[in-house]
Amino acid sequence: MVSTSPQKKPRTAAPEVRRKQLIEATITCIARKGISGTTLNAIAKEAGLSLGLANFHFKSKDALLSETLRHLAAEHRDMWLRDAQRGDLSDAEKLRSIVSSQFHPRICSQKKLAVWFAFFGEANHRKAYRLISSQIDMERQDLCTELFGNIISEGEYVDTDADQVAQTLEGLFDGLWLNMLMYPAKFRRDIAERQVIDYLRLVFPRHFCI
């Protein structure tokens, strides 16, 4: 009978390779079993590594969980910040890119959505979630507020508050992510992205026209 368990990896790989293997295995385990059901032993097995080697790179399950959350947050930030820093894009184009990155397959997968909400949903890990992700979330919200402010001035949109629009955008992101996690057959990434752009089109029709 052919074994289906993960193959043990050679012990000579670079530390960053090992750490990445363990982080990816952690994401898989949390998506399957939740945080409370994920053990360091299960993570090591999923990564194809020994428990001793896992303990060498991460002294505890909590340390590995925190590093996994930092990895996801940094990956997400890199995605939406990339085009936002480009000088050749308009403010509306930068905002479109931020919206698109929120629903990129590499960021908005069922597995990673499950991990995000697992951290948010478990009281023991909610504080870590806030500490690690809130700064990045606020950075994105502040950037969107700035871009919306430029568009409001440029388009002379009256009775429109940039900060309120940015807060609504964050609420749409969170709500649509949750819908996609809970009802994957009904809520799709492309439709979610279009719904957010439709909202921006209602608020700024001259800047988000079809």
VOFI-795474 format. One record per residue: chain; residue number from 1; x negated, y negated, z of N, C-alpha, C, O in turn; residue in three letters. Coordinates in steps of 0.001 Angstrom, whole numbers, plus 500000, padded with zeros to 6 digits. Example, Ala and Ser with C-alpha at 12.3 -4.5 7.8 and 13.67 -1.06 7.14 Angstrom:
BEGIN
TIMAR;A;1;486810;505690;507800;487700;504500;507800;486800;503300;507800;485764;503319;508465;ALA
TIMAR;A;2;487150;502250;507080;486330;501060;507140;487100;499970;507870;486591;498862;508039;SER
***
This chain:
BEGIN
TIMAR;A;1;499150;501196;500000;500000;500000;500000;499118;498759;500000;498153;498682;500760;MET
TIMAR;A;2;499445;497785;499149;498640;496572;499030;499042;495595;500110;500230;495321;500280;VAL
TIMAR;A;3;498069;495056;500854;498354;494100;501918;498754;492757;501335;498176;492308;500345;SER
TIMAR;A;4;499744;492114;501947;500186;490793;501491;499739;489693;502434;500089;488531;502225;THR
TIMAR;A;5;498974;490024;503470;498503;489010;504416;497419;488174;503765;496706;488667;502890;SER
TIMAR;A;6;497273;486881;504182;496260;486012;503596;494866;486603;503725;494531;487186;504756;PRO
TIMAR;A;7;494058;486459;502693;492693;486970;502717;491824;486074;503581;491914;484850;503486;GLN
TIMAR;A;8;490982;486663;504425;490058;485888;505227;489075;485163;504323;488533;485745;503383;LYS
TIMAR;A;9;488849;483883;504618;487951;483068;503819;486514;483255;504304;486294;483549;505479;LYS
TIMAR;A;10;485534;483087;503414;484141;483177;503856;483858;482173;504965;484430;481083;504984;PRO
TIMAR;A;11;482974;482543;505890;482705;481690;507049;481767;480538;506717;481489;479715;507589;ARG
TIMAR;A;12;481274;480451;505491;480242;479475;505172;480781;478194;504543;479989;477340;504145;THR
TIMAR;A;13;482094;478030;504439;482652;476831;503814;482357;475601;504672;482143;475706;505880;ALA
TIMAR;A;14;482350;474426;504021;482076;473180;504724;483178;472891;505750;484325;473291;505548;ALA
TIMAR;A;15;482844;472200;506846;483842;471918;507886;485103;471230;507359;486212;471550;507786;PRO
TIMAR;A;16;484928;470271;506416;486107;469562;505893;487026;470496;505118;488241;470299;505096;GLU
TIMAR;A;17;486448;471514;504482;487266;472503;503765;488081;473318;504761;489274;473549;504565;VAL
TIMAR;A;18;487418;473749;505834;488099;474528;506866;489232;473711;507510;490334;474219;507714;ARG
TIMAR;A;19;488952;472472;507818;489954;471621;508460;491162;471421;507543;492306;471424;507996;ARG
TIMAR;A;20;490891;471247;506256;491989;471086;505306;492825;472360;505220;494053;472302;505155;LYS
TIMAR;A;21;492144;473518;505222;492870;474797;505199;493800;474902;506402;494948;475327;506274;GLN
TIMAR;A;22;493303;474517;507557;494092;474624;508778;495257;473625;508779;496348;473942;509254;LEU
TIMAR;A;23;495024;472434;508253;496101;471432;508163;497193;471907;507216;498379;471797;507526;ILE
TIMAR;A;24;496800;472431;506071;497793;472932;505108;498562;474118;505681;499764;474256;505454;GLU
TIMAR;A;25;497868;474962;506417;498531;476098;507058;499498;475623;508138;500564;476210;508326;ALA
TIMAR;A;26;499127;474566;508839;500004;473998;509869;501291;473477;509243;502378;473703;509774;THR
TIMAR;A;27;501171;472783;508118;502349;472273;507411;503280;473426;507040;504493;473340;507227;ILE
TIMAR;A;28;502704;474499;506516;503499;475666;506129;504190;476292;507333;505375;476622;507276;THR
TIMAR;A;29;503450;476452;508418;504020;477089;509612;505134;476249;510234;506170;476787;510624;CYS
TIMAR;A;30;504928;474943;510327;505961;474077;510910;507212;474091;510045;508329;474122;510563;ILE
TIMAR;A;31;507027;474068;508726;508183;474093;507823;508990;475374;507995;510211;475370;507831;ALA
TIMAR;A;32;508308;476468;508324;508995;477757;508496;509610;477926;509883;510737;478405;510017;ARG
TIMAR;A;33;508855;477526;510921;509223;477896;512287;509451;476727;513225;509814;476927;514384;LYS
TIMAR;A;34;509242;475500;512742;509314;474357;513633;508048;474235;514465;507182;475109;514427;GLY
TIMAR;A;35;507947;473150;515215;506740;472919;516006;506642;473907;517166;505581;474485;517404;ILE
TIMAR;A;36;507748;474099;517886;507702;474987;519051;507416;476432;518661;506848;477183;519454;SER
TIMAR;A;37;507799;476829;517459;507565;478192;517009;506232;478402;516332;505906;479515;515920;GLY
TIMAR;A;38;505454;477328;516214;504145;477400;515563;503053;477536;516608;502946;476711;517515;THR
TIMAR;A;39;502247;478574;516481;501126;478797;517402;499813;478653;516656;499768;478750;515429;THR
TIMAR;A;40;498754;478424;517398;497437;478316;516779;497049;479627;516116;496383;479624;515081;LEU
TIMAR;A;41;497455;480737;516697;497164;482038;516115;497879;482205;514770;497301;482709;513808;ASN
TIMAR;A;42;499155;481772;514719;499909;481866;513469;499304;480969;512394;499266;481335;511220;ALA
TIMAR;A;43;498833;479800;512800;498197;478874;511844;496915;479487;511292;496673;479449;510086;ILE
TIMAR;A;44;496095;480053;512177;494846;480688;511734;495137;481824;510762;494454;481974;509749;ALA
TIMAR;A;45;496142;482616;511071;496507;483729;510192;496970;483219;508836;496588;483764;507800;LYS
TIMAR;A;46;497796;482166;508840;498279;481588;507580;497117;481049;506748;497132;481141;505521;GLU
TIMAR;A;47;496109;480486;507423;494943;479930;506728;493955;481009;506297;493037;480739;505522;ALA
TIMAR;A;48;494142;482246;506803;493204;483306;506485;491905;483187;507258;490853;483625;506793;GLY
TIMAR;A;49;491982;482587;508448;490801;482377;509274;490986;483059;510629;492103;483410;511011;LEU
TIMAR;A;50;489893;483241;511338;489980;483817;512676;490443;482751;513659;490271;481556;513421;SER
TIMAR;A;51;491029;483194;514761;491449;482258;515801;490240;481518;516371;490332;480336;516703;LEU
TIMAR;A;52;489122;482206;516483;487908;481572;516988;487455;480428;516100;487036;479380;516590;GLY
TIMAR;A;53;487539;480633;514786;487127;479585;513858;488097;478414;513916;487682;477258;513822;LEU
TIMAR;A;54;489386;478704;514070;490375;477636;514209;490099;476814;515464;490179;475586;515444;ALA
TIMAR;A;55;489775;477502;516550;489466;476819;517807;488171;476015;517722;488007;475027;518438;ASN
TIMAR;A;56;487270;476424;516869;486021;475682;516690;486296;474307;516085;485675;473318;516474;PHE
TIMAR;A;57;487225;474247;515134;487525;472986;514453;488562;472148;515186;488518;470920;515128;HIS
TIMAR;A;58;489484;472794;515869;490518;472090;516639;490643;472774;517997;490985;473953;518077;PHE
TIMAR;A;59;490368;472039;519042;490297;472631;520380;491650;473065;520925;491716;473857;521866;LYS
TIMAR;A;60;492728;472552;520339;494058;472905;520830;495073;472759;519711;494810;472142;518679;SER
TIMAR;A;61;496236;473341;519944;497340;473194;518984;497735;471734;518858;497983;471266;517747;LYS
TIMAR;A;62;497803;470996;519967;498200;469584;519916;497226;468761;519091;497639;467856;518364;ASP
TIMAR;A;63;495933;469065;519194;494933;468343;518404;495147;468588;516919;495031;467668;516110;ALA
TIMAR;A;64;495458;469816;516565;495711;470157;515166;497011;469519;514679;497085;469050;513543;LEU
TIMAR;A;65;498028;469499;515527;499292;468860;515143;499094;467376;514883;499604;466843;513897;LEU
TIMAR;A;66;498359;466707;515759;498108;465275;515581;497331;465003;514302;497632;464052;513581;SER
TIMAR;A;67;496340;465827;514021;495550;465642;512804;496394;465911;511557;496208;465260;510529;GLU
TIMAR;A;68;497311;466859;511645;498205;467142;510522;499102;465947;510240;499312;465583;509083;THR
TIMAR;A;69;499629;465341;511288;500478;464165;511107;499677;462994;510538;500173;462259;509684;LEU
TIMAR;A;70;498450;462821;511007;497588;461760;510456;497313;462009;508980;497303;461073;508181;ARG
TIMAR;A;71;497093;463258;508621;496844;463616;507223;498041;463245;506343;497875;462654;505276;HIS
TIMAR;A;72;499244;463596;506797;500444;463286;506016;500650;461783;505910;501008;461277;504847;LEU
TIMAR;A;73;500426;461071;507002;500609;459619;506997;499612;458941;506062;499978;458025;505325;ALA
TIMAR;A;74;498359;459383;506086;497336;458795;505224;497612;459109;503756;497443;458250;502891;ALA
TIMAR;A;75;498035;460336;503480;498385;460726;502117;499518;459858;501581;499484;459412;500434;GLU
TIMAR;A;76;500510;459627;502415;501645;458795;502034;501202;457358;501789;501576;456753;500785;HIS
TIMAR;A;77;500408;456814;502700;499932;455433;502572;499118;455255;501289;499315;454285;500556;ARG
TIMAR;A;78;498221;456174;501023;497403;456079;499815;498264;456026;498568;497931;455341;497601;ASP
TIMAR;A;79;499373;456750;498594;500248;456824;497436;500929;455478;497167;500893;454976;496044;MET
TIMAR;A;80;501556;454891;498207;502302;453653;497942;501407;452423;497876;501788;451413;497285;TRP
TIMAR;A;81;500214;452497;498479;499333;451327;498481;498563;451168;497174;498121;450069;496838;LEU
TIMAR;A;82;498405;452259;496445;497569;452248;495242;497978;451155;494254;497159;450306;493900;ARG
TIMAR;A;83;499229;451168;493808;499686;450176;492839;499989;448832;493483;499928;447797;492819;ASP
TIMAR;A;84;500315;448842;494771;500627;447590;495459;499425;446656;495512;499589;445451;495703;ALA
TIMAR;A;85;498223;447193;495347;497008;446383;495390;496556;445928;494000;495577;445194;493870;GLN
TIMAR;A;86;497261;446359;492982;496865;445996;491613;497261;444556;491285;498397;444145;491518;ARG
TIMAR;A;87;496313;443804;490746;496588;442415;490409;497318;442227;489102;497808;441134;488817;GLY
TIMAR;A;88;497401;443285;488295;498039;443150;486974;499531;443482;487017;500195;443433;485981;ASP
TIMAR;A;89;500071;443818;488187;501483;444160;488293;502264;443011;488922;501759;442303;489792;LEU
TIMAR;A;90;503494;442840;488472;504370;441837;489085;504849;442348;490439;504681;443523;490765;SER
TIMAR;A;91;505443;441462;491217;505966;441869;492519;507049;442930;492365;507098;443882;493144;ASP
TIMAR;A;92;507910;442777;491376;508966;443765;491139;508377;445113;490735;508873;446160;491152;ALA
TIMAR;A;93;507322;445088;489926;506673;446339;489513;506007;447021;490707;506030;448247;490816;GLU
TIMAR;A;94;505423;446241;491587;504822;446820;492793;505887;447476;493659;505672;448563;494196;LYS
TIMAR;A;95;507028;446824;493794;508113;447393;494589;508670;448662;493950;508985;449625;494650;LEU
TIMAR;A;96;508792;448664;492637;509228;449878;491939;508260;451026;492219;508676;452168;492413;ARG
TIMAR;A;97;506966;450709;492238;505958;451735;492495;506058;452252;493934;505899;453448;494180;SER
TIMAR;A;98;506320;451347;494880;506484;451762;496277;507670;452710;496400;507589;453732;497081;ILE
TIMAR;A;99;508764;452366;495739;509953;453227;495760;509637;454574;495124;509988;455619;495671;VAL
TIMAR;A;100;508979;454552;493980;508655;455785;493274;507749;456682;494109;507931;457900;494125;SER
TIMAR;A;101;506778;456098;494799;505859;456894;495612;506581;457577;496762;506179;458651;497210;SER
TIMAR;A;102;507656;456943;497239;508409;457527;498346;509043;458864;497952;509301;459716;498802;GLN
TIMAR;A;103;509285;459030;496664;509956;460241;496192;509065;461067;495264;509552;461896;494495;PHE
TIMAR;A;104;507767;460831;495345;506812;461603;494549;506807;463055;495036;506872;463290;496243;HIS
TIMAR;A;105;506732;464033;494130;506763;465450;494546;505696;465815;495560;505918;466689;496398;PRO
TIMAR;A;106;504542;465165;495505;503466;465490;496446;503783;464990;497854;503274;465527;498838;ARG
TIMAR;A;107;504619;463965;497947;504977;463381;499234;506322;463903;499729;506488;464238;500902;ILE
TIMAR;A;108;507269;463961;498810;508665;464249;499155;509027;465691;498796;509967;465923;498036;CYS
TIMAR;A;109;508294;466648;499333;508605;468065;499127;509406;468577;500311;509360;467997;501396;SER
TIMAR;A;110;510134;469657;500106;510923;470223;501199;510039;470569;502393;510419;470357;503544;GLN
TIMAR;A;111;508868;471098;502104;507954;471502;503174;507505;470302;504008;507528;470353;505237;LYS
TIMAR;A;112;507099;469228;503339;506590;468070;504069;507708;467287;504743;507510;466734;505825;LYS
TIMAR;A;113;508867;467236;504125;510006;466595;504790;510339;467335;506085;510635;466710;507104;LEU
TIMAR;A;114;510290;468666;506042;510565;469462;507241;509585;469127;508357;509967;469090;509526;ALA
TIMAR;A;115;508334;468884;508007;507321;468567;509011;507568;467181;509605;507521;467001;510822;VAL
TIMAR;A;116;507833;466194;508727;508109;464839;509226;509243;464846;510247;509114;464273;511329;TRP
TIMAR;A;117;510343;465489;509903;511497;465477;510790;511311;466393;511995;511957;466196;513024;PHE
TIMAR;A;118;510447;467379;511884;510132;468212;513051;509443;467374;514123;509773;467476;515304;ALA
TIMAR;A;119;508487;466549;513710;507807;465673;514664;508774;464654;515249;508745;464378;516448;PHE
TIMAR;A;120;509619;464105;514411;510569;463090;514876;511620;463697;515798;512084;463046;516734;PHE
TIMAR;A;121;511994;464951;515528;513102;465564;516238;512761;466145;517593;513646;466296;518434;GLY
TIMAR;A;122;511489;466477;517829;511114;467095;519099;510600;466029;520072;509627;465330;519791;GLU
TIMAR;A;123;511273;465922;521215;510959;464863;522175;509496;464879;522602;508900;463819;522794;ALA
TIMAR;A;124;508912;466057;522752;507520;466167;523207;506527;465586;522218;505406;465240;522593;ASN
TIMAR;A;125;506928;465476;520958;505995;465004;519923;506432;463682;519294;505770;463173;518388;HIS
TIMAR;A;126;507555;463122;519778;508048;461877;519187;507104;460713;519457;506944;459830;518614;ARG
TIMAR;A;127;506476;460711;520635;505534;459641;520953;504344;459667;520002;503909;458621;519521;LYS
TIMAR;A;128;503816;460859;519730;502704;460982;518781;503135;460525;517398;502369;459883;516679;ALA
TIMAR;A;129;504371;460862;517027;504912;460449;515730;504907;458922;515633;504481;458355;514627;TYR
TIMAR;A;130;505383;458270;516689;505434;456807;516667;504035;456201;516597;503787;455278;515822;ARG
TIMAR;A;131;503126;456729;517415;501778;456174;517452;501066;456284;516112;500359;455367;515697;LEU
TIMAR;A;132;501256;457404;515446;500518;457663;514209;501195;457052;512993;500519;456502;512123;ILE
TIMAR;A;133;502524;457141;512919;503214;456733;511697;503779;455321;511728;503958;454707;510676;SER
TIMAR;A;134;504065;454788;512928;504750;453496;512984;503908;452366;512418;504438;451467;511764;SER
TIMAR;A;135;502600;452399;512660;501737;451343;512142;501746;451319;510618;501782;450250;510007;GLN
TIMAR;A;136;501713;452503;510006;501740;452589;508548;503102;452198;508012;503199;451517;506991;ILE
TIMAR;A;137;504167;452628;508702;505518;452245;508270;505697;450734;508322;506270;450141;507408;ASP
TIMAR;A;138;505209;450111;509388;505334;448655;509511;504483;447934;508483;504858;446867;507997;MET
TIMAR;A;139;503338;448512;508150;502490;447917;507106;503247;447877;505784;503218;446871;505077;GLU
TIMAR;A;140;503929;448985;505451;504705;449033;504213;505886;448066;504273;506174;447370;503300;ARG
TIMAR;A;141;506563;448025;505409;507708;447130;505539;507276;445666;505431;507957;444861;504795;GLN
TIMAR;A;142;506154;445324;506049;505646;443948;505966;505260;443592;504534;505520;442481;504072;ASP
TIMAR;A;143;504643;444535;503838;504287;444300;502443;505535;444081;501594;505579;443174;500763;LEU
TIMAR;A;144;506553;444921;501811;507800;444763;501053;508458;443427;501369;508996;442776;500473;CYS
TIMAR;A;145;508421;443016;502622;508983;441715;503004;508278;440592;502250;508919;439664;501758;THR
TIMAR;A;146;506963;440685;502165;506194;439669;501432;506573;439649;499955;506784;438580;499382;GLU
TIMAR;A;147;506660;440815;499343;507000;440892;497918;508427;440401;497673;508680;439684;496705;LEU
TIMAR;A;148;509353;440785;498544;510726;440303;498410;510795;438787;498580;511553;438111;497884;PHE
TIMAR;A;149;509998;438256;499512;509962;436807;499711;509512;436087;498456;510067;435045;498105;GLY
TIMAR;A;150;508498;436636;497767;508026;436031;496515;509123;436049;495450;509312;435076;494721;ASN
TIMAR;A;151;509841;437171;495371;510900;437309;494376;512052;436354;494682;512630;435759;493772;ILE
TIMAR;A;152;512384;436210;495964;513463;435288;496346;513117;433857;495953;513966;433127;495442;ILE
TIMAR;A;153;511874;433459;496191;511446;432104;495819;511420;431928;494305;511893;430920;493779;SER
TIMAR;A;154;510870;432904;493620;510750;432827;492165;512116;432822;491483;512347;432061;490543;GLU
TIMAR;A;155;513020;433680;491965;514331;433810;491330;515393;432909;491903;516531;432895;491434;GLY
TIMAR;A;156;515017;432142;492937;515963;431227;493598;517240;431963;494020;518358;431520;493756;GLU
TIMAR;A;157;517029;433103;494683;518166;433865;495204;518583;433237;496540;517795;433185;497484;TYR
TIMAR;A;158;519796;432776;496602;520276;432106;497805;520894;433126;498758;521376;434179;498340;VAL
TIMAR;A;159;520869;432790;500056;521461;433633;501102;520914;435064;501084;521641;436019;501358;ASP
TIMAR;A;160;519635;435198;500762;518985;436512;500742;517779;436462;501662;516900;435616;501498;THR
TIMAR;A;161;517736;437360;502621;516656;437389;503603;515705;438538;503283;516114;439699;503246;ASP
TIMAR;A;162;514452;438215;503055;513462;439216;502642;513292;440303;503691;513198;441482;503351;ALA
TIMAR;A;163;513250;439924;504955;513037;440910;506010;514218;441870;506112;514026;443068;506321;ASP
TIMAR;A;164;515429;441360;505966;516605;442230;506022;516635;443219;504861;517007;444379;505037;GLN
TIMAR;A;165;516244;442760;503681;516206;443659;502524;515159;444745;502747;515395;445909;502421;VAL
TIMAR;A;166;514003;444375;503301;512944;445353;503571;513397;446373;504614;513099;447560;504488;ALA
TIMAR;A;167;514112;445920;505634;514620;446853;506647;515653;447804;506048;515672;448992;506367;GLN
TIMAR;A;168;516504;447279;505187;517487;448137;504521;516790;449179;503660;517207;450336;503610;THR
TIMAR;A;169;515727;448762;502984;514959;449686;502145;514400;450837;502977;514471;451995;502565;LEU
TIMAR;A;170;513845;450519;504146;513317;451573;505025;514432;452515;505467;514232;453727;505548;GLU
TIMAR;A;171;515611;451953;505754;516739;452791;506145;517177;453717;505026;517535;454870;505269;GLY
TIMAR;A;172;517149;453215;503799;517483;454051;502646;516465;455183;502492;516836;456331;502248;LEU
TIMAR;A;173;515196;454854;502634;514156;455886;502526;514402;457007;503539;514421;458185;503182;PHE
TIMAR;A;174;514589;456627;504801;514763;457626;505857;516026;458452;505645;516013;459674;505793;ASP
TIMAR;A;175;517122;457769;505294;518386;458477;505107;518353;459434;503930;518872;460547;504016;GLY
TIMAR;A;176;517752;459011;502840;517683;459877;501665;516734;461048;501897;516991;462155;501426;LEU
TIMAR;A;177;515644;460815;502616;514750;461931;502972;515502;462980;503783;515378;464178;503530;TRP
TIMAR;A;178;516281;462523;504755;517033;463461;505584;518070;464214;504754;518248;465420;504925;LEU
TIMAR;A;179;518746;463511;503865;519723;464176;502996;519066;465229;502117;519625;466306;501910;ASN
TIMAR;A;180;517885;464925;501600;517192;465890;500746;516726;467111;501522;516690;468222;500994;MET
TIMAR;A;181;516367;466891;502787;515969;468026;503626;517169;468905;503961;517081;470131;503900;LEU
TIMAR;A;182;518284;468282;504312;519453;469024;504772;520273;469611;503626;520830;470702;503752;MET
TIMAR;A;183;520347;468889;502516;521205;469315;501396;520425;469272;500079;520752;468478;499197;TYR
TIMAR;A;184;519407;470109;499940;518522;470038;498763;519229;470284;497433;518777;469801;496395;PRO
TIMAR;A;185;520337;471033;497453;521044;471297;496195;521806;470071;495709;522087;469946;494517;ALA
TIMAR;A;186;522136;469179;496615;522959;468015;496267;522135;466755;496071;522471;465920;495231;LYS
TIMAR;A;187;521055;466606;496840;520250;465388;496794;518888;465693;496174;518128;466520;496677;PHE
TIMAR;A;188;518599;464999;495061;517345;465225;494335;516490;463966;494371;516991;462856;494555;ARG
TIMAR;A;189;515181;464168;494190;514247;463049;494232;514560;461993;493183;514570;460802;493495;ARG
TIMAR;A;190;514815;462402;491954;515032;461427;490885;516301;460617;491119;516335;459416;490851;ASP
TIMAR;A;191;517342;461275;491618;518587;460567;491896;518400;459611;493061;518897;458486;493030;ILE
TIMAR;A;192;517683;460055;494090;517428;459198;495247;516663;457947;494841;516991;456843;495275;ALA
TIMAR;A;193;515654;458120;494018;514882;456973;493543;515771;456006;492776;515677;454791;492953;GLU
TIMAR;A;194;516627;456544;491929;517524;455694;491148;518505;454942;492046;518836;453789;491771;ARG
TIMAR;A;195;518971;455587;493118;519896;454933;494041;519244;453741;494731;519879;452704;494923;GLN
TIMAR;A;196;517976;453891;495103;517268;452776;495743;517072;451630;494761;517274;450469;495116;VAL
TIMAR;A;197;516683;451944;493541;516506;450897;492531;517841;450221;492229;517880;449012;492001;ILE
TIMAR;A;198;518929;450978;492224;520259;450381;492006;520581;449367;493098;521166;448319;492829;ASP
TIMAR;A;199;520193;449687;494335;520398;448731;495428;519601;447456;495173;520132;446353;495308;TYR
TIMAR;A;200;518335;447602;494805;517506;446426;494534;518041;445631;493349;517899;444409;493302;LEU
TIMAR;A;201;518646;446314;492407;519232;445634;491248;520425;444780;491662;520645;443703;491108;ARG
TIMAR;A;202;521182;445254;492622;522318;444478;493120;521846;443208;493828;522464;442151;493700;LEU
TIMAR;A;203;520751;443321;494571;520247;442185;495341;519473;441216;494452;519585;439999;494598;VAL
TIMAR;A;204;518683;441772;493527;517827;440950;492667;518070;441313;491191;517198;441904;490555;PHE
TIMAR;A;205;519237;440967;490646;519587;441416;489287;518647;440935;488196;518500;441598;487169;PRO
TIMAR;A;206;518010;439796;488403;517115;439268;487347;515725;439903;487393;514947;439756;486450;ARG
TIMAR;A;207;515409;440602;488475;514086;441197;488604;514092;442714;488516;513046;443321;488287;HIS
TIMAR;A;208;515243;443332;488692;515330;444792;488605;516399;445197;487578;517172;446132;487788;PHE
TIMAR;A;209;516411;444462;486469;517349;444793;485401;516900;446081;484716;515735;446466;484811;CYS
TIMAR;A;210;517816;446737;484034;517511;448004;483347;516531;447755;482215;516147;448692;481514;ILE
***
